[in-house]
């Protein structure tokens, strides 16, 4: 009996021990599944300009892909190689007019934006003049103060300048050159209010320069396109009704009486009758203009003895850059025979006769044209 009870107890303990051992062994075999991680999407959005596909691979070898939609918008602005300080077309100068194109690209999936800047040559400029198909290089320039003019009254003071762009050099003295070459001579009329105290151009001020014919046509409703038509208009407009050699406008602005021969001739008091109405009021609305532009062939230092080639300009301007101290003079036009003209000069020029009191007399003493 005792042996039987003992056997039962042994069996019960064996079952209990086996059961406990099985539970512990089950807990050790259960392991959690690790979470898969992914790296960065590739390729980067930087420099992408159209739709593209990105991929990435997970730590357990899973590969994911997605399509990125790229949209773009562009803006443009005008500049120059000189401002950009970059020779865009690698031609050895910084003269070109440039269009700056800025394109902004935006990527989907919150990738943000990036920009790409490109350049387009608007005008391939070189120092010189293009007449028809012929280009003549001109690397030198000078400007001469050549007198003053008061129009209608002494409050309307203007100054004349001779600008010479040429192929010989900047040394210039009273129309004297040495050697052979070419010259573009331009007479410019600038309002005194727009000049500095030394009668020089105000730095960084853009002087727009309409041509004489444009100004007269606008004021007097004319269609003048040649100097012959201009002279004919002068004869019909400035009438000398009393035959005393002074036209009526001249007498009105200087003494108030169109029939009074005792006109003021003192250079300090005399005013020009140009651009005045019959009451002596100024009709001129432009602060600056070109009175003439002539292309000359210089032969052994001599020019001006022949007729030269007259150029009627449009879209012409001059500006003095305060930082570089260079002058930018550019414009377009046509010759009397109808050939297209483009002129461009960007560089240093010499100043001539800016301290001579004789050059500041009220009646100019010019060596070529006598427009006004």
Backbone torsions as a table, in degrees:
resi	resn	phi	psi	omega
1	UNK	NA	-44.4	177.8
2	UNK	-63.5	-41.1	-179.9
3	UNK	-62.7	-37.2	179.4
4	UNK	-64.4	-47.1	179.5
5	UNK	-61.9	-39.8	-179.8
6	UNK	-64.2	-38.9	179.4
7	UNK	-65.3	-40.3	179.1
8	UNK	-62.0	-43.0	-178.6
9	UNK	-64.8	-40.4	178.4
10	UNK	-61.7	-42.0	-179.9
11	UNK	-64.1	-42.9	-179.1
12	UNK	-63.0	-45.6	-179.5
13	UNK	-64.6	-35.7	178.9
14	UNK	-63.7	-40.9	179.2
15	UNK	-64.8	-43.1	-178.7
16	UNK	-63.3	-45.8	-178.9
17	UNK	-62.4	-43.8	179.8
18	UNK	-62.0	-40.7	-179.6
19	UNK	-63.9	-43.4	-179.5
20	UNK	-65.5	-40.6	-179.7
21	UNK	-64.1	-38.7	179.6
22	UNK	-65.7	-40.5	179.6
23	UNK	-63.3	-45.9	-179.2
24	UNK	-63.1	-42.0	-179.8
25	UNK	-63.7	-32.8	179.2
26	UNK	-66.8	-39.5	-180.0
27	UNK	-63.9	-37.5	-177.9
28	UNK	-69.7	-23.4	-176.3
29	UNK	-85.2	-17.2	-179.1
30	UNK	-82.9	114.8	178.5
31	UNK	-124.0	136.3	-178.9
32	UNK	-72.6	148.8	176.5
33	UNK	-78.8	124.0	-178.6
34	UNK	-68.4	146.8	179.5
35	UNK	-80.6	136.2	-177.7
36	UNK	-78.8	135.2	179.0
37	UNK	-111.5	153.5	-176.1
38	UNK	-125.1	147.0	175.9
39	UNK	-86.6	-162.9	-178.2
40	UNK	-75.1	151.5	174.2
41	UNK	-69.3	145.1	-179.5
42	UNK	-138.7	141.8	1.7
43	UNK	-79.5	167.7	177.4
44	UNK	-64.4	159.0	176.4
45	UNK	-73.3	-26.1	-177.3
46	UNK	-52.9	128.7	177.7
47	UNK	73.9	2.5	174.7
48	UNK	-77.5	133.2	-176.6
49	UNK	-120.6	-0.4	177.9
50	UNK	-146.6	172.6	-179.8
51	UNK	-56.4	141.2	180.0
52	UNK	-151.9	170.0	-178.1
53	UNK	-111.5	133.5	175.2
54	UNK	-107.0	148.2	176.8
55	UNK	-132.8	157.1	171.4
56	UNK	-153.5	151.6	-176.5
57	UNK	-118.5	133.6	-179.1
58	UNK	-81.8	171.6	-177.6
59	UNK	-68.6	-18.4	178.0
60	UNK	-105.2	14.9	175.3
61	UNK	89.8	4.1	179.0
62	UNK	-75.9	130.0	179.3
63	UNK	-106.4	129.5	178.5
64	UNK	-114.7	148.0	176.6
65	UNK	-134.1	154.1	174.3
66	UNK	-153.4	150.5	179.4
67	UNK	-97.2	129.4	178.3
68	UNK	-103.5	122.8	175.9
69	UNK	-90.7	128.2	-177.5
70	UNK	-113.5	124.0	174.6
71	UNK	-113.2	159.1	-176.1
72	UNK	-142.1	157.7	172.9
73	UNK	-145.4	148.5	-175.4
74	UNK	-127.0	151.5	172.2
75	UNK	-135.8	150.3	-178.6
76	UNK	-126.3	153.5	175.4
77	UNK	-149.3	159.1	-180.0
78	UNK	-99.4	143.8	178.6
79	UNK	-154.9	-169.6	175.7
80	UNK	-137.2	161.4	175.4
81	UNK	-61.5	-34.6	-179.0
82	UNK	-63.5	-42.3	178.6
83	UNK	-67.2	-42.4	-179.1
84	UNK	-74.4	-16.4	-176.6
85	UNK	55.4	44.6	-178.6
86	UNK	-148.4	131.1	177.7
87	UNK	-84.3	89.7	-171.5
88	UNK	-62.2	-43.0	-176.6
89	UNK	-100.7	10.9	173.3
90	UNK	53.6	44.1	179.1
91	UNK	-105.8	8.8	174.4
92	UNK	89.9	1.8	176.9
93	UNK	-134.3	173.8	177.8
94	UNK	-121.5	45.3	-172.1
95	UNK	-100.5	-13.9	-169.6
96	UNK	-72.0	145.1	170.3
97	UNK	-85.3	133.0	-170.0
98	UNK	-122.8	142.0	167.4
99	UNK	-103.1	121.9	179.6
100	UNK	-94.7	121.2	-178.4
101	UNK	-110.6	116.0	179.0
102	UNK	-109.8	115.8	-179.1
103	UNK	-108.8	126.0	179.5
104	UNK	-104.1	124.4	-179.7
105	UNK	-108.1	134.1	-179.7
106	UNK	-120.2	130.1	-179.6
107	UNK	-104.3	144.8	175.8
108	UNK	-70.3	-178.0	-177.6
109	UNK	59.6	31.2	177.1
110	UNK	57.4	37.2	179.2
111	UNK	-82.0	-8.2	176.8
112	UNK	85.4	-153.2	-176.4
113	UNK	-134.0	161.4	167.0
114	UNK	-147.8	159.5	-175.3
115	UNK	-121.6	147.4	173.8
116	UNK	-128.0	128.3	179.7
117	UNK	-105.8	131.1	176.7
118	UNK	-129.9	164.8	-175.9
119	UNK	-128.5	144.4	175.9
120	UNK	-129.3	132.6	179.0
121	UNK	-74.5	117.8	175.9
122	UNK	-87.0	-43.8	178.8
123	UNK	-138.3	122.4	175.9
124	UNK	-89.9	94.2	-172.3
125	UNK	-93.3	146.1	172.1
126	UNK	-139.3	147.0	179.5
127	UNK	-65.3	115.7	179.6
128	UNK	153.6	-165.5	-178.5
129	UNK	-130.5	135.2	176.0
130	UNK	-108.4	116.2	178.3
131	UNK	-116.7	111.7	-173.5
132	UNK	63.6	-121.2	178.6
133	UNK	-100.2	1.8	-174.7
134	UNK	-103.1	123.7	176.9
135	UNK	-105.6	132.3	178.6
136	UNK	-121.0	118.8	-177.9
137	UNK	-72.1	136.2	177.8
138	UNK	-139.3	110.4	-172.7
139	UNK	-105.4	0.7	-172.7
140	UNK	-128.2	157.3	179.4
141	UNK	-157.7	157.2	174.3
142	UNK	-145.7	158.3	174.6
143	UNK	-135.4	134.3	-175.8
144	UNK	-121.3	128.8	171.3
145	UNK	-74.8	123.3	-168.1
146	UNK	-124.0	19.1	174.8
147	UNK	127.2	175.3	179.9
148	UNK	-131.1	161.2	178.3
149	UNK	-144.9	131.5	172.6
150	UNK	-102.2	121.1	-177.8
151	UNK	-98.1	121.4	174.9
152	UNK	73.4	-43.1	173.8
153	UNK	-157.5	169.3	-172.9
154	UNK	-72.2	-5.9	175.6
155	UNK	-78.9	-16.2	-176.9
156	UNK	-107.2	74.0	-175.0
157	UNK	-95.9	127.5	178.2
158	UNK	-124.3	157.7	179.9
159	UNK	-126.3	142.0	178.5
160	UNK	-96.5	140.7	176.6
161	UNK	-133.8	141.2	172.0
162	UNK	-104.1	117.0	177.8
163	UNK	-104.8	122.0	-179.4
164	UNK	-117.1	110.5	173.7
165	UNK	-100.9	125.1	-170.0
166	UNK	-146.9	173.7	-178.1
167	UNK	-105.9	7.7	-174.9
168	UNK	-102.7	-53.4	-179.7
169	UNK	168.7	172.2	-177.9
170	UNK	-86.9	-10.4	178.4
171	UNK	-70.7	121.8	-175.0
172	UNK	-148.1	134.0	179.9
173	UNK	-148.8	104.7	177.5
174	UNK	51.1	53.5	176.1
175	UNK	68.2	20.3	-179.8
176	UNK	-102.1	127.4	172.3
177	UNK	-121.0	168.3	175.4
178	UNK	-131.1	116.9	178.8
179	UNK	112.4	-169.8	-178.4
180	UNK	-112.1	150.2	178.9
181	UNK	166.6	-151.1	-176.4
182	UNK	-136.0	152.5	-177.9
183	UNK	-141.8	135.4	166.7
184	UNK	-109.7	111.8	-178.9
185	UNK	-103.3	126.6	-177.4
186	UNK	-127.4	128.5	173.2
187	UNK	-97.1	125.8	-176.5
188	UNK	-117.3	137.1	177.3
189	UNK	-111.9	120.0	-177.2
190	UNK	-122.5	138.8	178.6
191	UNK	-70.8	135.9	-176.1
192	UNK	-59.8	-31.5	-179.7
193	UNK	-63.2	-20.6	-176.5
194	UNK	-97.7	11.1	-178.1
195	UNK	-113.8	163.2	175.7
196	UNK	-83.7	-175.9	-173.8
197	UNK	-69.0	-17.3	178.2
198	UNK	-100.0	15.9	179.0
199	UNK	65.6	23.2	177.7
200	UNK	-97.5	162.8	178.8
201	UNK	-63.5	139.9	176.2
202	UNK	-74.5	123.7	-177.6
203	UNK	-56.3	140.6	175.0
204	UNK	69.1	8.2	174.9
205	UNK	-93.3	126.2	-179.7
206	UNK	-85.5	113.5	179.9
207	UNK	-94.2	102.2	173.7
208	UNK	-74.5	137.2	-170.5
209	UNK	-127.3	83.8	173.3
210	UNK	-66.2	153.8	-179.2
211	UNK	-81.3	154.5	-178.2
212	UNK	-49.6	-46.7	-177.0
213	UNK	-61.8	-39.8	178.2
214	UNK	-59.7	-43.7	-177.6
215	UNK	-65.9	-47.7	-178.9
216	UNK	-65.4	-42.0	179.3
217	UNK	-61.1	-37.7	-179.5
218	UNK	-70.9	-43.6	-176.8
219	UNK	-71.7	-44.4	-170.9
220	UNK	-107.2	10.2	177.7
221	UNK	56.0	51.9	179.5
222	UNK	-110.0	175.4	175.0
223	UNK	-132.5	49.4	-177.8
224	UNK	-73.7	132.0	179.5
225	UNK	-135.9	6.1	178.7
226	UNK	-151.1	163.0	178.8
227	UNK	-69.7	-27.5	175.8
228	UNK	-64.7	-44.6	177.4
229	UNK	-66.7	-34.9	177.9
230	UNK	-63.6	-46.0	179.3
231	UNK	-64.7	-36.5	178.0
232	UNK	-65.1	-40.7	177.9
233	UNK	-64.5	-41.8	178.5
234	UNK	-56.2	-45.8	-177.7
235	UNK	-62.5	-36.0	-178.0
236	UNK	-83.4	-24.3	-176.6
237	UNK	-89.3	-45.4	-177.1
238	UNK	-94.9	83.0	-174.6
239	UNK	-88.2	137.7	175.2
240	UNK	-102.6	88.1	-172.3
241	UNK	-70.0	-26.0	-178.7
242	UNK	-103.1	3.8	174.1
243	UNK	66.4	28.7	-178.0
244	UNK	-101.6	15.2	179.1
245	UNK	77.5	-5.6	174.5
246	UNK	-107.4	125.5	-179.6
247	UNK	-71.3	164.2	-172.6
248	UNK	-63.1	-41.1	178.8
249	UNK	-61.5	-40.4	179.3
250	UNK	-60.2	-44.2	-179.1
251	UNK	-70.6	-34.8	-179.1
252	UNK	-65.2	-48.4	-174.8
253	UNK	-75.0	-18.9	-176.9
254	UNK	-104.0	-22.1	175.1
255	UNK	-146.5	2.7	173.6
256	UNK	82.0	-0.9	-176.4
257	UNK	-131.6	115.6	-178.2
258	UNK	-68.5	-8.7	-179.2
259	UNK	-118.6	18.6	179.7
260	UNK	-101.8	110.7	-177.8
261	UNK	-71.7	-13.5	-177.1
262	UNK	-81.9	64.3	-175.4
263	UNK	-79.4	148.6	177.8
264	UNK	-69.0	126.9	179.9
265	UNK	-118.1	-5.6	178.9
266	UNK	-61.5	129.2	-172.9
267	UNK	-63.6	-26.5	-179.3
268	UNK	-78.9	-17.9	-177.5
269	UNK	-112.9	-18.7	-176.5
270	UNK	-68.5	137.8	175.4
271	UNK	-124.4	153.4	-179.1
272	UNK	-81.3	144.8	179.9
273	UNK	-86.3	-5.5	-178.5
274	UNK	-64.5	142.3	176.4
275	UNK	63.6	25.7	178.3
276	UNK	-109.6	149.3	171.9
277	UNK	-90.6	-177.4	-175.7
278	UNK	-68.8	-12.6	175.6
279	UNK	-97.8	4.3	178.5
280	UNK	82.9	14.2	178.9
281	UNK	-89.2	146.6	-178.5
282	UNK	-76.7	129.1	177.2
283	UNK	-98.1	-13.6	-175.7
284	UNK	-70.4	122.0	179.1
285	UNK	-101.4	-17.8	-179.2
286	UNK	-85.1	135.6	178.4
287	UNK	-79.8	-20.9	-176.2
288	UNK	-145.4	152.4	176.4
289	UNK	-162.2	165.5	173.5
290	UNK	-102.8	126.7	178.3
291	UNK	-86.9	-32.8	173.2
292	UNK	-163.3	157.6	170.2
293	UNK	-138.0	128.1	-176.8
294	UNK	-132.3	136.3	176.2
295	UNK	-99.1	125.9	-177.3
296	UNK	-120.7	149.9	166.6
297	UNK	-95.8	123.2	-179.8
298	UNK	-94.1	120.1	-178.6
299	UNK	-115.9	108.8	-179.3
300	UNK	53.6	43.8	177.3
301	UNK	83.6	-6.0	-175.7
302	UNK	-103.6	136.0	174.2
303	UNK	-151.1	165.7	177.1
304	UNK	90.7	-11.7	178.9
305	UNK	-75.3	-28.2	176.5
306	UNK	-93.9	178.5	-176.8
307	UNK	-71.0	-27.3	-174.3
308	UNK	69.9	-178.4	178.2
309	UNK	-115.0	114.4	-179.9
310	UNK	-75.9	139.6	-179.6
311	UNK	-124.1	128.4	177.8
312	UNK	-101.0	114.1	-168.5
313	UNK	-93.5	156.7	169.7
314	UNK	-142.8	159.5	175.2
315	UNK	49.6	46.3	-175.3
316	UNK	-110.1	144.0	-178.2
317	UNK	-155.7	163.4	174.5
318	UNK	-141.7	142.6	-179.8
319	UNK	-147.7	141.4	176.2
320	UNK	-102.7	118.5	179.8
321	UNK	-78.7	120.7	-174.5
322	UNK	-69.3	-30.2	-176.6
323	UNK	-82.1	-42.4	-179.1
324	UNK	-92.4	-17.6	-175.9
325	UNK	62.3	23.9	175.7
326	UNK	-99.2	153.1	177.4
327	UNK	-100.7	136.4	173.5
328	UNK	-113.4	114.2	179.5
329	UNK	-123.3	121.7	-178.2
330	UNK	-149.3	153.3	179.7
331	UNK	-177.5	178.1	178.2
332	UNK	-131.1	175.3	177.9
333	UNK	168.2	-165.6	176.2
334	UNK	-140.9	154.0	173.1
335	UNK	-82.2	171.4	177.5
336	UNK	-60.5	-27.9	-179.4
337	UNK	-89.6	3.4	173.3
338	UNK	94.4	6.5	178.6
339	UNK	-76.0	137.9	178.4
340	UNK	-70.4	147.7	-176.9
341	UNK	-132.0	138.8	170.8
342	UNK	-134.0	128.5	178.6
343	UNK	-123.8	140.4	-179.3
344	UNK	-148.5	132.1	174.4
345	UNK	-146.2	128.6	178.9
346	UNK	-137.0	102.4	-178.0
347	UNK	176.9	-172.2	178.4
348	UNK	-79.9	146.9	173.8
349	UNK	-133.8	151.5	179.0
350	UNK	-86.9	148.8	178.4
351	UNK	-100.3	132.1	-176.7
352	UNK	-127.8	132.8	171.0
353	UNK	68.3	26.6	179.4
354	UNK	-82.6	-6.2	179.1
355	UNK	-113.2	-1.4	-178.0
356	UNK	-83.4	120.9	179.0
357	UNK	-65.0	-30.7	-178.0
358	UNK	-65.3	-26.8	-179.4
359	UNK	-75.2	-9.7	-176.4
360	UNK	-106.1	19.5	177.4
361	UNK	-69.1	157.5	-175.1
362	UNK	-74.0	-21.2	175.3
363	UNK	-110.1	118.6	-174.2
364	UNK	-66.2	155.3	173.2
365	UNK	-125.8	79.3	-176.0
366	UNK	-94.2	154.0	-174.4
367	UNK	-95.2	-6.4	-176.9
368	UNK	-124.7	-96.1	-174.4
369	UNK	-79.3	160.2	170.8
370	UNK	-133.7	79.6	-173.0
371	UNK	-75.7	-52.2	-179.3
372	UNK	-106.2	NA	NA
